[in-house]
Amino acid sequence: MIPFKEKTNRIMIVDRSEVARSIISHILQKEMQDSYIVTCGSAEEAMEYLHREKFDLITTSLLLPGLDGLDLCHEIRKSEKQHFSPVIVVSSDADRRLLREGFSAGVTDYFNKSLGYKRLVEFIKDVSQRHAGLVGRILYVEDSPSTAQATQNVMEKHGLYITHVTNAEEAFQLLKNTRDLPDNNVEKKDFDIVFTDFFLEGQMTGGDLLYAIRTQLHYSRQEMPVLVITIEDNRQCQAEIFHAGANDFITKPIMEEVLIARVKSLLLVKHQHNVLKRYSKDIYELETTDSITGTRNKKFLLEEGKTLITQHPNVCLMMVDIDQFEQINAIQGHIIGDHILHLIGQFLLNYFPKEIMVARFAGKKFTILMPDCTLEKGKAIAENLRRKMIELKPENLNITVSIGLTSSEGVTETTLATLISDADNALHTAQKQGYNRTCLCITHKNITNL
Protein backbone atom coordinates (compact mmCIF):
# COMPACT_ATOMS: atom_id res chain seq x y z
CA MET A 1 0.00 0.00 0.00
CA ILE A 2 1.30 3.48 -0.86
CA PRO A 3 2.26 5.54 2.23
CA PHE A 4 -0.57 7.65 3.53
CA LYS A 5 1.32 10.95 3.88
CA GLU A 6 2.34 11.03 0.24
CA LYS A 7 -1.21 10.78 -1.02
CA THR A 8 -3.87 13.47 -1.46
CA ASN A 9 -7.03 11.51 -2.36
CA ARG A 10 -8.02 9.32 0.58
CA ILE A 11 -10.54 6.72 -0.56
CA MET A 12 -12.17 3.85 1.32
CA ILE A 13 -13.74 0.88 -0.49
CA VAL A 14 -16.14 -1.25 1.56
CA ASP A 15 -17.30 -4.49 -0.08
CA ARG A 16 -17.84 -7.98 1.29
CA SER A 17 -16.27 -9.48 -1.84
CA GLU A 18 -12.47 -9.68 -1.63
CA VAL A 19 -12.30 -10.02 -5.42
CA ALA A 20 -14.36 -6.84 -5.93
CA ARG A 21 -12.22 -4.91 -3.45
CA SER A 22 -9.05 -6.05 -5.19
CA ILE A 23 -10.27 -5.15 -8.70
CA ILE A 24 -11.59 -1.71 -7.70
CA SER A 25 -8.45 -0.91 -5.73
CA HIS A 26 -6.21 -1.96 -8.63
CA ILE A 27 -8.06 0.16 -11.18
CA LEU A 28 -8.18 3.14 -8.80
CA GLN A 29 -4.43 2.98 -8.17
CA LYS A 30 -3.88 2.97 -11.91
CA GLU A 31 -6.35 5.77 -12.70
CA MET A 32 -5.78 7.93 -9.59
CA GLN A 33 -2.11 7.51 -8.79
CA ASP A 34 -2.19 10.10 -6.02
CA SER A 35 -4.71 8.07 -4.04
CA TYR A 36 -4.39 6.42 -0.66
CA ILE A 37 -6.81 3.50 -0.73
CA VAL A 38 -8.14 1.42 2.15
CA THR A 39 -10.34 -1.62 1.51
CA CYS A 40 -12.62 -3.19 4.11
CA GLY A 41 -14.84 -6.26 4.08
CA SER A 42 -17.38 -5.05 6.64
CA ALA A 43 -18.85 -1.92 8.17
CA GLU A 44 -17.28 -2.78 11.51
CA GLU A 45 -13.80 -2.96 9.96
CA ALA A 46 -14.45 0.31 8.12
CA MET A 47 -15.45 2.07 11.35
CA GLU A 48 -12.10 1.21 12.94
CA TYR A 49 -10.32 3.14 10.18
CA LEU A 50 -12.87 5.95 10.16
CA HIS A 51 -12.35 6.65 13.86
CA ARG A 52 -8.60 7.10 13.27
CA GLU A 53 -8.33 8.71 9.83
CA LYS A 54 -10.24 11.15 7.64
CA PHE A 55 -11.24 10.01 4.15
CA ASP A 56 -12.17 12.19 1.18
CA LEU A 57 -14.57 9.62 -0.29
CA ILE A 58 -16.13 6.34 0.83
CA THR A 59 -17.87 3.72 -1.31
CA THR A 60 -19.84 0.89 0.22
CA SER A 61 -21.91 -2.04 -0.97
CA LEU A 62 -25.49 -2.05 0.20
CA LEU A 63 -25.26 -5.64 1.48
CA LEU A 64 -22.52 -6.24 4.04
CA PRO A 65 -22.02 -8.80 6.80
CA GLY A 66 -23.29 -7.36 10.08
CA LEU A 67 -24.18 -3.69 9.63
CA ASP A 68 -25.31 -2.89 6.07
CA GLY A 69 -24.26 0.00 3.85
CA LEU A 70 -26.97 2.37 5.13
CA ASP A 71 -26.07 1.59 8.75
CA LEU A 72 -22.47 2.45 7.91
CA CYS A 73 -23.58 5.72 6.33
CA HIS A 74 -25.51 6.62 9.52
CA GLU A 75 -22.33 6.09 11.53
CA ILE A 76 -20.25 8.14 9.09
CA ARG A 77 -22.60 11.11 9.40
CA LYS A 78 -22.30 10.97 13.20
CA SER A 79 -18.52 11.33 12.92
CA GLU A 80 -16.94 14.78 13.08
CA LYS A 81 -14.08 13.62 10.86
CA GLN A 82 -16.25 12.15 8.09
CA HIS A 83 -19.44 14.21 8.45
CA PHE A 84 -19.08 15.88 5.05
CA SER A 85 -17.21 13.09 3.22
CA PRO A 86 -19.15 11.91 0.14
CA VAL A 87 -20.51 8.38 0.49
CA ILE A 88 -21.38 6.34 -2.62
CA VAL A 89 -23.60 3.28 -2.20
CA VAL A 90 -22.94 0.62 -4.84
CA SER A 91 -26.06 -1.42 -5.57
CA SER A 92 -27.84 -3.08 -8.46
CA ASP A 93 -31.38 -2.58 -7.13
CA ALA A 94 -31.81 1.00 -5.87
CA ASP A 95 -35.57 1.56 -5.89
CA ARG A 96 -37.48 4.65 -4.71
CA ARG A 97 -37.84 3.41 -1.13
CA LEU A 98 -34.14 2.64 -0.86
CA LEU A 99 -33.24 6.03 -2.33
CA ARG A 100 -35.37 7.86 0.25
CA GLU A 101 -33.98 5.82 3.15
CA GLY A 102 -30.45 6.22 1.84
CA PHE A 103 -30.58 9.96 1.56
CA SER A 104 -32.09 10.15 5.03
CA ALA A 105 -29.03 8.20 6.18
CA GLY A 106 -26.74 10.68 4.43
CA VAL A 107 -25.88 8.85 1.20
CA THR A 108 -24.35 11.28 -1.31
CA ASP A 109 -24.93 9.27 -4.47
CA TYR A 110 -25.70 5.82 -5.85
CA PHE A 111 -23.92 3.77 -8.48
CA ASN A 112 -25.53 0.97 -10.46
CA LYS A 113 -23.32 -2.07 -9.82
CA SER A 114 -24.31 -3.72 -13.10
CA LEU A 115 -22.41 -1.04 -15.06
CA GLY A 116 -19.08 -2.63 -14.07
CA TYR A 117 -15.91 -1.78 -12.19
CA LYS A 118 -14.38 0.58 -14.75
CA ARG A 119 -17.49 2.73 -14.81
CA LEU A 120 -17.48 2.72 -11.01
CA VAL A 121 -13.93 4.08 -10.97
CA GLU A 122 -14.92 6.80 -13.46
CA PHE A 123 -17.84 7.64 -11.19
CA ILE A 124 -15.55 7.80 -8.13
CA LYS A 125 -13.19 10.14 -9.98
CA ASP A 126 -16.07 12.41 -10.96
CA VAL A 127 -17.52 12.57 -7.44
CA SER A 128 -14.04 13.08 -5.97
CA GLN A 129 -13.39 16.04 -8.26
CA ARG A 130 -16.77 17.61 -7.49
CA HIS A 131 -16.20 17.33 -3.76
CA ALA A 132 -12.54 18.32 -3.74
CA GLY A 133 -13.67 21.85 -2.83
CA LEU A 134 -16.95 23.62 -2.28
CA VAL A 135 -18.93 23.89 -5.50
CA GLY A 136 -22.19 25.77 -5.52
CA ARG A 137 -24.08 28.91 -6.53
CA ILE A 138 -25.33 31.04 -3.69
CA LEU A 139 -27.99 33.75 -3.92
CA TYR A 140 -26.86 36.09 -1.14
CA VAL A 141 -29.31 38.72 0.14
CA GLU A 142 -27.77 41.35 2.42
CA ASP A 143 -28.44 45.11 2.61
CA SER A 144 -25.37 46.02 4.69
CA PRO A 145 -22.51 46.84 2.24
CA SER A 146 -19.73 46.12 4.74
CA THR A 147 -21.21 42.80 5.92
CA ALA A 148 -21.97 41.76 2.35
CA GLN A 149 -18.45 42.47 1.10
CA ALA A 150 -16.70 40.66 3.95
CA THR A 151 -19.01 37.61 3.83
CA GLN A 152 -18.89 37.36 0.04
CA ASN A 153 -15.08 37.39 0.15
CA VAL A 154 -15.12 34.51 2.64
CA MET A 155 -17.46 32.39 0.51
CA GLU A 156 -15.65 33.11 -2.75
CA LYS A 157 -12.36 32.17 -1.09
CA HIS A 158 -13.82 28.68 -0.64
CA GLY A 159 -14.76 28.39 -4.32
CA LEU A 160 -18.43 29.36 -4.12
CA TYR A 161 -20.13 31.42 -6.82
CA ILE A 162 -22.03 34.33 -5.29
CA THR A 163 -24.86 36.43 -6.71
CA HIS A 164 -25.38 39.29 -4.28
CA VAL A 165 -28.55 41.41 -4.13
CA THR A 166 -29.51 43.99 -1.52
CA ASN A 167 -33.24 43.40 -1.18
CA ALA A 168 -35.74 40.55 -0.99
CA GLU A 169 -37.81 41.78 -3.93
CA GLU A 170 -34.88 41.42 -6.36
CA ALA A 171 -33.98 38.03 -4.92
CA PHE A 172 -37.54 36.79 -5.33
CA GLN A 173 -37.63 37.95 -8.96
CA LEU A 174 -34.34 36.18 -9.73
CA LEU A 175 -35.65 32.95 -8.23
CA LYS A 176 -38.95 33.32 -10.08
CA ASN A 177 -37.20 33.91 -13.42
CA THR A 178 -35.08 30.81 -12.89
CA ARG A 179 -38.08 28.76 -11.80
CA ASP A 180 -40.06 29.73 -14.91
CA LEU A 181 -37.36 28.55 -17.32
CA PRO A 182 -38.11 25.20 -19.00
CA ASP A 183 -36.14 22.23 -17.67
CA ASN A 184 -34.44 21.69 -21.02
CA ASN A 185 -33.08 25.26 -21.16
CA VAL A 186 -29.33 24.75 -21.50
CA GLU A 187 -28.69 28.28 -20.22
CA LYS A 188 -30.51 27.58 -16.99
CA LYS A 189 -28.28 28.33 -14.00
CA ASP A 190 -30.16 27.43 -10.87
CA PHE A 191 -29.12 28.54 -7.40
CA ASP A 192 -28.09 25.84 -4.96
CA ILE A 193 -28.70 27.82 -1.76
CA VAL A 194 -30.36 31.06 -0.71
CA PHE A 195 -28.42 32.87 2.04
CA THR A 196 -30.36 35.82 3.42
CA ASP A 197 -30.42 38.29 6.29
CA PHE A 198 -33.66 37.78 8.21
CA PHE A 199 -34.14 41.50 8.85
CA LEU A 200 -33.97 43.41 5.55
CA GLU A 201 -35.02 46.95 4.74
CA GLY A 202 -37.86 47.35 2.25
CA GLN A 203 -41.37 46.03 1.81
CA MET A 204 -40.18 42.40 1.99
CA THR A 205 -38.13 41.18 4.91
CA GLY A 206 -35.97 38.09 4.84
CA GLY A 207 -38.81 36.27 6.56
CA ASP A 208 -41.19 37.38 3.80
CA LEU A 209 -38.73 36.11 1.18
CA LEU A 210 -38.56 32.75 2.93
CA TYR A 211 -42.32 32.47 3.06
CA ALA A 212 -42.59 33.38 -0.64
CA ILE A 213 -39.96 30.78 -1.60
CA ARG A 214 -41.94 28.05 0.13
CA THR A 215 -45.53 29.09 -0.67
CA GLN A 216 -45.38 30.99 -3.98
CA LEU A 217 -42.45 29.33 -5.73
CA HIS A 218 -43.21 26.00 -4.00
CA TYR A 219 -39.56 25.16 -3.36
CA SER A 220 -39.18 22.50 -0.67
CA ARG A 221 -36.39 22.67 1.90
CA GLN A 222 -34.52 20.02 -0.09
CA GLU A 223 -35.04 21.63 -3.49
CA MET A 224 -33.92 25.10 -2.36
CA PRO A 225 -32.14 25.12 1.01
CA VAL A 226 -32.17 28.49 2.79
CA LEU A 227 -29.62 29.68 5.32
CA VAL A 228 -30.58 32.70 7.43
CA ILE A 229 -28.33 35.21 9.15
CA THR A 230 -29.62 37.13 12.15
CA ILE A 231 -28.36 39.17 15.11
CA GLU A 232 -31.00 37.67 17.38
CA ASP A 233 -29.85 34.54 19.18
CA ASN A 234 -32.88 33.49 21.16
CA ARG A 235 -35.42 30.70 21.01
CA GLN A 236 -38.30 32.89 19.88
CA CYS A 237 -36.36 34.18 16.88
CA GLN A 238 -35.11 30.68 16.06
CA ALA A 239 -38.66 29.35 16.05
CA GLU A 240 -39.77 32.21 13.80
CA ILE A 241 -36.93 31.53 11.37
CA PHE A 242 -37.70 27.82 11.07
CA HIS A 243 -41.44 28.46 10.88
CA ALA A 244 -40.82 30.76 7.92
CA GLY A 245 -39.10 27.91 6.07
CA ALA A 246 -35.37 28.11 6.80
CA ASN A 247 -33.13 25.04 6.85
CA ASP A 248 -30.60 26.56 9.23
CA PHE A 249 -29.34 29.87 10.62
CA ILE A 250 -26.19 31.59 11.86
CA THR A 251 -25.77 34.72 13.93
CA LYS A 252 -23.73 37.88 13.49
CA PRO A 253 -20.81 38.38 13.75
CA ILE A 254 -20.19 35.57 11.26
CA MET A 255 -17.47 33.04 12.03
CA GLU A 256 -15.91 31.64 8.87
CA GLU A 257 -15.72 28.03 10.09
CA VAL A 258 -19.37 28.05 11.18
CA LEU A 259 -20.57 29.62 7.92
CA ILE A 260 -18.68 27.18 5.69
CA ALA A 261 -19.83 24.19 7.77
CA ARG A 262 -23.46 25.31 7.40
CA VAL A 263 -23.04 25.88 3.65
CA LYS A 264 -21.41 22.46 3.18
CA SER A 265 -24.28 20.81 4.99
CA LEU A 266 -26.90 22.54 2.82
CA LEU A 267 -24.99 21.82 -0.39
CA LEU A 268 -25.16 18.15 0.58
CA VAL A 269 -28.94 18.49 1.02
CA LYS A 270 -29.24 20.11 -2.42
CA HIS A 271 -27.01 17.50 -4.07
CA GLN A 272 -29.01 14.65 -2.57
CA HIS A 273 -32.23 16.22 -3.84
CA ASN A 274 -30.78 16.47 -7.36
CA VAL A 275 -29.61 12.84 -7.28
CA LEU A 276 -32.97 11.63 -5.98
CA LYS A 277 -34.76 13.60 -8.69
CA ARG A 278 -32.51 12.15 -11.36
CA TYR A 279 -32.87 8.57 -10.13
CA SER A 280 -36.63 8.93 -9.67
CA LYS A 281 -36.90 10.10 -13.26
CA ASP A 282 -34.78 7.16 -14.45
CA ILE A 283 -36.85 4.70 -12.41
CA TYR A 284 -40.09 6.18 -13.77
CA GLU A 285 -38.70 5.84 -17.30
CA LEU A 286 -38.03 2.15 -16.67
CA GLU A 287 -41.42 1.63 -15.04
CA THR A 288 -43.29 3.21 -17.94
CA THR A 289 -41.34 1.83 -20.90
CA ASP A 290 -42.24 -1.47 -22.54
CA SER A 291 -39.18 -3.71 -22.47
CA ILE A 292 -39.84 -5.45 -25.80
CA THR A 293 -40.97 -2.62 -28.07
CA GLY A 294 -39.31 0.39 -26.44
CA THR A 295 -42.59 2.30 -26.59
CA ARG A 296 -44.41 3.59 -23.53
CA ASN A 297 -46.50 1.04 -21.68
CA LYS A 298 -50.12 0.94 -20.53
CA LYS A 299 -49.19 2.40 -17.12
CA PHE A 300 -47.80 5.52 -18.80
CA LEU A 301 -50.80 5.81 -21.13
CA LEU A 302 -53.30 5.66 -18.27
CA GLU A 303 -51.33 8.09 -16.06
CA GLU A 304 -50.12 10.68 -18.58
CA GLY A 305 -52.90 10.31 -21.16
CA LYS A 306 -55.48 11.85 -18.83
CA THR A 307 -53.34 14.97 -18.44
CA LEU A 308 -52.73 15.22 -22.17
CA ILE A 309 -56.47 15.11 -22.91
CA THR A 310 -57.27 17.89 -20.43
CA GLN A 311 -54.58 20.11 -21.97
CA HIS A 312 -55.69 19.73 -25.60
CA PRO A 313 -59.25 20.29 -26.91
CA ASN A 314 -58.90 18.13 -30.02
CA VAL A 315 -57.41 14.68 -29.49
CA CYS A 316 -57.45 11.61 -31.72
CA LEU A 317 -56.78 8.11 -30.44
CA MET A 318 -55.85 5.15 -32.60
CA MET A 319 -55.89 1.53 -31.51
CA VAL A 320 -53.52 -0.41 -33.80
CA ASP A 321 -53.54 -4.20 -33.79
CA ILE A 322 -51.27 -6.55 -35.74
CA ASP A 323 -53.46 -8.81 -37.84
CA GLN A 324 -53.41 -12.56 -37.11
CA PHE A 325 -50.26 -12.25 -35.00
CA GLU A 326 -51.07 -15.51 -33.20
CA GLN A 327 -50.29 -17.41 -36.40
CA ILE A 328 -46.89 -15.73 -36.65
CA ASN A 329 -46.05 -16.83 -33.12
CA ALA A 330 -47.30 -20.36 -33.84
CA ILE A 331 -45.35 -20.77 -37.09
CA GLN A 332 -42.26 -18.60 -36.58
CA GLY A 333 -41.92 -18.92 -32.80
CA HIS A 334 -42.16 -16.42 -29.99
CA ILE A 335 -38.58 -15.16 -30.41
CA ILE A 336 -39.35 -14.03 -33.97
CA GLY A 337 -42.70 -12.74 -32.76
CA ASP A 338 -41.05 -10.62 -30.07
CA HIS A 339 -38.55 -9.30 -32.62
CA ILE A 340 -41.40 -8.27 -34.91
CA LEU A 341 -43.08 -6.47 -32.00
CA HIS A 342 -39.79 -4.67 -31.35
CA LEU A 343 -39.38 -3.64 -35.00
CA ILE A 344 -42.96 -2.38 -35.19
CA GLY A 345 -42.60 -0.51 -31.89
CA GLN A 346 -39.43 1.20 -33.13
CA PHE A 347 -41.11 2.00 -36.45
CA LEU A 348 -44.00 3.70 -34.64
CA LEU A 349 -41.64 5.70 -32.42
CA ASN A 350 -39.73 6.93 -35.47
CA TYR A 351 -42.87 7.51 -37.53
CA PHE A 352 -44.58 9.82 -35.06
CA PRO A 353 -43.17 13.06 -33.61
CA LYS A 354 -42.29 13.13 -29.90
CA GLU A 355 -45.42 15.01 -28.84
CA ILE A 356 -47.55 12.03 -29.95
CA MET A 357 -47.86 9.31 -27.32
CA VAL A 358 -47.08 5.80 -28.58
CA ALA A 359 -47.79 3.00 -26.11
CA ARG A 360 -48.04 -0.76 -26.18
CA PHE A 361 -51.54 -1.31 -24.82
CA ALA A 362 -51.48 -5.08 -24.51
CA GLY A 363 -50.02 -8.03 -26.41
CA LYS A 364 -49.93 -7.07 -30.09
CA LYS A 365 -51.99 -3.92 -29.66
CA PHE A 366 -50.63 -0.35 -29.69
CA THR A 367 -52.33 2.91 -28.72
CA ILE A 368 -51.49 6.20 -30.47
CA LEU A 369 -52.69 9.36 -28.69
CA MET A 370 -52.44 12.46 -30.88
CA PRO A 371 -52.92 15.93 -29.32
CA ASP A 372 -54.07 18.93 -31.38
CA CYS A 373 -55.35 16.58 -34.06
CA THR A 374 -58.61 17.16 -35.92
CA LEU A 375 -60.77 14.28 -37.05
CA GLU A 376 -59.88 14.77 -40.72
CA LYS A 377 -56.17 14.86 -39.92
CA GLY A 378 -56.54 11.75 -37.79
CA LYS A 379 -58.21 9.87 -40.67
CA ALA A 380 -55.34 10.73 -43.02
CA ILE A 381 -52.70 9.70 -40.48
CA ALA A 382 -54.43 6.38 -39.75
CA GLU A 383 -54.75 5.41 -43.41
CA ASN A 384 -51.20 6.46 -44.22
CA LEU A 385 -49.92 4.43 -41.27
CA ARG A 386 -51.89 1.37 -42.37
CA ARG A 387 -50.32 1.56 -45.85
CA LYS A 388 -46.83 2.09 -44.44
CA MET A 389 -47.20 -1.00 -42.28
CA ILE A 390 -47.82 -3.09 -45.42
CA GLU A 391 -44.47 -1.86 -46.79
CA LEU A 392 -42.55 -2.52 -43.54
CA LYS A 393 -42.21 -6.33 -43.93
CA PRO A 394 -40.42 -7.09 -40.63
CA GLU A 395 -38.44 -10.35 -40.75
CA ASN A 396 -39.45 -10.41 -44.46
CA LEU A 397 -43.00 -11.26 -43.46
CA ASN A 398 -46.14 -9.69 -44.87
CA ILE A 399 -47.66 -7.81 -41.96
CA THR A 400 -50.88 -5.81 -41.92
CA VAL A 401 -52.66 -3.94 -39.17
CA SER A 402 -56.25 -3.07 -38.34
CA ILE A 403 -56.92 0.36 -36.85
CA GLY A 404 -59.72 1.74 -34.72
CA LEU A 405 -59.87 5.54 -34.67
CA THR A 406 -61.83 7.97 -32.51
CA SER A 407 -61.73 11.67 -31.72
CA SER A 408 -62.74 14.16 -29.02
CA GLU A 409 -63.64 16.75 -31.64
CA GLY A 410 -67.16 18.05 -31.12
CA VAL A 411 -67.64 16.04 -27.91
CA THR A 412 -68.58 18.06 -24.82
CA GLU A 413 -66.87 15.84 -22.26
CA THR A 414 -64.11 13.41 -23.19
CA THR A 415 -62.29 10.95 -20.98
CA LEU A 416 -59.39 8.68 -21.75
CA ALA A 417 -61.50 5.64 -20.89
CA THR A 418 -64.18 6.68 -23.41
CA LEU A 419 -61.63 7.26 -26.17
CA ILE A 420 -59.99 3.88 -25.54
CA SER A 421 -63.36 2.10 -25.49
CA ASP A 422 -64.56 3.76 -28.71
CA ALA A 423 -61.28 3.11 -30.55
CA ASP A 424 -61.30 -0.50 -29.38
CA ASN A 425 -64.87 -1.00 -30.63
CA ALA A 426 -63.92 0.45 -34.00
CA LEU A 427 -60.89 -1.85 -34.10
CA HIS A 428 -63.03 -4.93 -33.46
CA THR A 429 -65.32 -3.88 -36.30
CA ALA A 430 -62.32 -3.55 -38.65
CA GLN A 431 -61.18 -7.05 -37.73
CA LYS A 432 -64.66 -8.55 -38.19
CA GLN A 433 -64.83 -6.99 -41.65
CA GLY A 434 -61.67 -8.78 -42.78
CA TYR A 435 -58.60 -7.04 -41.27
CA ASN A 436 -56.19 -4.55 -42.90
CA ARG A 437 -58.57 -1.61 -42.67
CA THR A 438 -59.42 1.43 -40.55
CA CYS A 439 -62.76 1.99 -38.87
CA LEU A 440 -63.89 5.21 -37.23
CA CYS A 441 -66.04 5.58 -34.13
CA ILE A 442 -67.40 9.11 -33.64
CA THR A 443 -69.85 8.23 -30.90
CA HIS A 444 -70.24 5.08 -28.82
CA LYS A 445 -72.40 3.35 -31.46
CA ASN A 446 -71.67 5.15 -34.72
CA ILE A 447 -68.88 3.13 -36.37
CA THR A 448 -68.00 3.66 -40.02
CA ASN A 449 -65.31 2.56 -42.46
CA LEU A 450 -62.82 4.99 -43.93
Long-range contacts (C-beta under 8 A, 24 or more apart in sequence): 1-36, 1-37, 2-29, 2-35, 2-36, 2-37, 3-36, 4-36, 4-53, 6-36, 7-34, 7-35, 7-36, 8-34, 8-35, 9-34, 9-35, 9-36, 9-56, 9-57, 9-128, 10-35, 10-36, 10-38, 10-53, 10-54, 10-55, 10-56, 10-57, 11-35, 11-36, 11-37, 11-38, 11-55, 11-56, 11-57, 11-58, 11-59, 11-124, 11-128, 12-37, 12-38, 12-39, 12-40, 12-46, 12-49, 12-50, 12-55, 12-57, 12-58, 12-59, 13-37, 13-38, 13-39, 13-40, 13-59, 14-39, 14-40, 14-41, 14-42, 14-43, 14-45, 14-46, 14-58, 14-59, 14-60, 14-61, 14-64, 14-69, 14-72, 15-39, 15-41, 15-59, 15-60, 15-61, 15-64, 15-90, 16-41, 16-42, 16-61, 16-63, 16-64, 16-65, 17-61, 20-61, 20-117, 23-117, 24-59, 24-117, 24-120, 24-121, 27-117, 27-118, 27-121, 28-121, 28-124, 31-121, 31-122, 31-125, 32-121, 32-124, 32-125, 32-128, 41-65, 42-66, 42-67, 43-67, 43-68, 43-69, 43-71, 43-72, 43-75, 46-72, 47-72, 47-75, 50-75, 50-76, 50-79, 50-81, 50-82, 51-79, 51-81, 53-81, 54-81, 54-82, 54-85, 55-82, 55-85, 56-85, 56-86, 56-128, 56-131, 56-132, 57-85, 57-86, 57-87, 57-88, 57-124, 57-127, 57-128, 57-131, 58-82, 58-85, 58-86, 58-87, 58-88, 59-87, 59-88, 59-89, 59-90, 59-111, 59-120, 59-124, 60-87, 60-88, 60-89, 60-90, 61-89, 61-90, 61-91, 61-113, 62-89, 62-90, 62-91, 62-94, 62-98, 70-101, 70-102, 70-105, 70-107, 71-105, 73-102, 73-105, 73-106, 73-107, 74-105, 74-106, 76-106, 77-105, 77-106, 84-261, 84-264, 84-265, 84-268, 86-127, 86-128, 86-131, 88-123, 88-124, 88-127, 90-120, 94-279, 95-283, 96-280, 96-283, 99-276, 99-279, 99-280, 100-276, 103-272, 103-275, 103-276, 106-268, 107-272, 108-268, 108-271, 108-272, 108-275, 109-271, 109-275, 110-275, 110-279, 133-158, 133-159, 134-158, 134-159, 134-160, 134-260, 134-263, 134-264, 134-267, 135-159, 135-160, 135-267, 136-160, 136-161, 136-192, 136-193, 136-263, 136-267, 136-270, 137-161, 137-162, 137-163, 137-189, 137-190, 137-191, 137-192, 137-193, 138-162, 138-163, 138-191, 138-192, 138-193, 138-194, 138-195, 138-263, 139-163, 139-165, 139-171, 139-174, 139-175, 139-191, 139-193, 139-194, 139-195, 139-196, 140-164, 140-165, 140-195, 140-196, 141-165, 141-166, 141-167, 141-168, 141-171, 141-194, 141-195, 141-196, 141-197, 141-200, 141-206, 141-209, 142-166, 142-196, 142-197, 142-229, 143-167, 143-197, 143-200, 143-201, 143-202, 144-197, 147-197, 147-252, 147-254, 150-254, 151-254, 151-259, 154-254, 154-256, 154-259, 154-260, 155-259, 155-260, 155-263, 158-260, 158-263, 160-263, 163-191, 167-200, 167-201, 167-202, 167-204, 168-196, 168-200, 168-202, 168-204, 168-205, 168-206, 168-208, 168-209, 168-212, 169-202, 169-203, 169-204, 171-196, 171-209, 172-204, 172-209, 172-212, 172-213, 172-217, 175-213, 175-217, 175-219, 175-224, 176-217, 179-217, 179-219, 191-224, 192-225, 192-266, 192-267, 192-270, 193-224, 193-225, 193-226, 193-227, 193-263, 193-266, 193-267, 193-270, 194-224, 194-225, 194-226, 194-227, 195-226, 195-227, 195-228, 195-229, 195-263, 196-226, 196-227, 196-228, 196-229, 197-228, 197-229, 197-230, 198-228, 198-229, 198-230, 198-232, 198-237, 198-241, 198-249, 199-230, 199-231, 207-240, 207-241, 207-244, 210-241, 210-244, 210-245, 210-246, 211-244, 211-245, 213-245, 214-244, 214-245, 220-273, 221-245, 221-247, 221-269, 222-269, 222-270, 222-272, 222-273, 223-270, 223-273, 224-270, 225-266, 225-267, 225-269, 225-270, 227-262, 227-263, 227-266, 229-254, 290-345, 290-359, 290-360, 292-338, 292-341, 292-342, 292-345, 292-360, 293-341, 293-342, 293-344, 293-345, 293-346, 293-360, 293-366, 294-342, 294-345, 294-346, 294-349, 295-345, 295-348, 295-349, 295-358, 295-359, 295-360, 295-366, 296-357, 296-358, 296-359, 296-360, 297-359, 297-360, 298-359, 298-360, 298-361, 298-362, 300-357, 300-359, 301-357, 301-359, 301-361, 301-367, 301-369, 301-416, 302-416, 304-357, 305-357, 305-369, 305-416, 306-415, 306-416, 308-357, 308-369, 308-371, 309-369, 309-408, 309-414, 309-415, 309-416, 309-419, 311-371, 312-371, 312-372, 313-408, 314-371, 314-372, 314-373, 314-374, 314-407, 314-408, 314-409, 315-369, 315-370, 315-371, 315-372, 315-373, 315-407, 315-408, 315-414, 315-419, 316-369, 316-370, 316-373, 316-374, 316-375, 316-377, 316-378, 316-381, 316-405, 316-406, 316-407, 316-408, 316-409, 317-367, 317-368, 317-369, 317-370, 317-405, 317-406, 317-407, 317-419, 317-420, 317-422, 317-423, 318-367, 318-368, 318-370, 318-378, 318-381, 318-382, 318-385, 318-403, 318-404, 318-405, 318-423, 319-361, 319-365, 319-366, 319-367, 319-403, 319-404, 319-405, 319-420, 319-423, 319-424, 319-426, 319-427, 320-348, 320-365, 320-366, 320-367, 320-368, 320-385, 320-401, 320-402, 320-403, 320-427, 321-364, 321-365, 321-366, 321-401, 321-402, 321-403, 321-404, 321-427, 321-431, 322-364, 322-365, 322-399, 322-400, 322-401, 323-399, 323-400, 323-401, 323-402, 323-431, 323-435, 323-436, 324-435, 325-363, 325-364, 328-397, 332-395, 332-397, 336-395, 339-394, 339-395, 340-394, 340-395, 340-397, 340-399, 343-392, 343-394, 343-395, 344-389, 344-392, 344-394, 344-399, 347-388, 347-389, 347-392, 351-385, 351-388, 361-420, 365-427, 367-420, 367-423, 369-419, 373-407, 374-407, 374-409, 375-407, 375-409, 375-410, 375-442, 378-405, 378-407, 379-405, 379-438, 379-440, 379-450, 382-438, 382-450, 383-438, 383-450, 386-436, 386-437, 386-438, 390-436, 400-435, 400-436, 401-436, 402-427, 402-430, 402-431, 402-435, 402-436, 402-437, 402-438, 402-439, 403-427, 403-430, 403-437, 403-438, 403-439, 404-428, 404-429, 404-430, 404-438, 404-439, 404-441, 405-438, 405-439, 405-440, 405-441, 405-450, 406-440, 406-441, 406-442, 407-442, 418-444
